[in-house]
């Protein structure tokens, strides 16, 4: 459950989490945002501190509805990094993420999660690993932090599963009636 994330970070000796990408087809981002409909996003969680979500300005309401501490990309000088690095490319993304990490006090061992194109994320991670005081952590064995967190559910998560289950059951019953 989400309440276990801090404990799981400590067990893995992670000082921070970084999740990249939209919520769609991205289980870690979907999980931490409660399924908010967000496009390109950045989730930063420094152990012992409240998480911070960086979102597209057009998605402000969805981002704020997550209950997370939030700021939009423009509030984080995103366009400056695009201009300085010749557009939206791995160098610009890495420079921006380095800025976001520093701005949010993130240092030490950082676990990076989210669904990204390998050819795009590899150069970004390589550049982030070169930042002073930042180590990109690997999870080479067992379940990932988020696979582990999703194994247990709090009351709100159980209720969400129950609601979806009831909706599926109702749809199945309606389909059965049509087939007969």
Phi, psi and omega in degrees: 000159184303328180296343181272354186301315179300315180297318180293326176297314181297317179298330180264005181056041177263132176274337182202161174241145174227122177241132183242147171111182179282175175277333181291130179055034182217082187308316180298316181291319177302316184297310185286338180262001181070023177085015178303145179278092182236140173276221181308122183216161175228126178246123178242131178223107175271126184307133180086001182230163177291141177294159178229134181246128174254130190225164172290138185304324181292347182252025184305312183297317179295320180294314181295328180293344178291339184081000179278157169295130188226154167209154180271159179308315180299329178292348182247021177059033183304314184298328178300318181290327176293314180296315183292338185243017175074032176108190183280095181216171182304324180296317179294317180297316180295319179297316179297313182296322175300318177297315181296319178299312181296315181301327182261012175069025182274127175208172179088209181280120184244124173271128182250130184226170178116164181262117181221156173294129183303318182294337178270321187281327183302310179294331177293312180297320178300317179292320179297323180295340179276350180292139178298133177081004180243130174238124177279117184278148176252146171242092187263347182228153175065201180281151174287166179306316184283329173297319179294315182298323183284352180292329180246157184230141170272179185301319180294321179293320177298318180296321178296316177298317180298316180298315178295318179300317179295321178295319178295318179299316179296319178295320178297315178298319179295320179294320178300319181295323179290319182293323182288000000 
